Amino acid sequence: MAKNEEVKNGVIFPIGERNDAYAQYFIGQSYLQGLISDPKINVGVANVTFEPGCRNNWHIHHDGFQLLLVTGGEGWYQEEGKSAEFLKAGDVITTHDGVKHWHGATKDSWFEHIAITAGTPEWLEPVDEQWYENLKK
């Protein structure tokens, strides 16, 4: 049994639907629940849930940023050239414009965060599988 199974029911906001629209940019299964999508506001806000072992590809936000508010489970965040950071509920991540990064669940835990995003994402290569499997808290 995976850790933090309660996350799969949504911690604060609903888990949402399978994230099929972005599945090509993820290893494993994620879920997406849009929270704010107002065309007069140039910021997207969504609840993103990751099954154990799920993570997104490396990516960059151009002409914008991404803020991650961790609401449940255990995960990882890494910027290019830096060590991966272990994440848990209450952690906050600020990713500035143009910074290559990835984020997702640990291999044995569900993970959930609110993503506040502006700009245009550029999706890049997947996180190396062997490297990911060797991450330690």
Stockholm file with secondary structure:
# STOCKHOLM 1.0

chainA/1-137         MAKNEEVKNGVIFPIGERNDAYAQYFIGQSYLQGLISDPKINVGVANVTFEPGCRNNWHIHHDGFQLLLVTGGEGWYQEEGKSAEFLKAGDVITTHDGVKHWHGATKDSWFEHIAITAGTPEWLEPVDEQWYENLKK
#=GR chainA/1-137 SS CCBTGGGGGCSSSCCCEECGGGGGGEESCEEEEEEECCTTSSCEEEEEEECTTCEECCEEEEEEEEEEEEEEEEEEEEETTSCCEEEETTCEEEECTTCCEEEEECTTBCEEEEEEEEEEEEECCCCCHHHHHTCCC
#=GC SS_cons         CCBTGGGGGCSSSCCCEECGGGGGGEESCEEEEEEECCTTSSCEEEEEEECTTCEECCEEEEEEEEEEEEEEEEEEEEETTSCCEEEETTCEEEECTTCCEEEEECTTBCEEEEEEEEEEEEECCCCCHHHHHTCCC
//
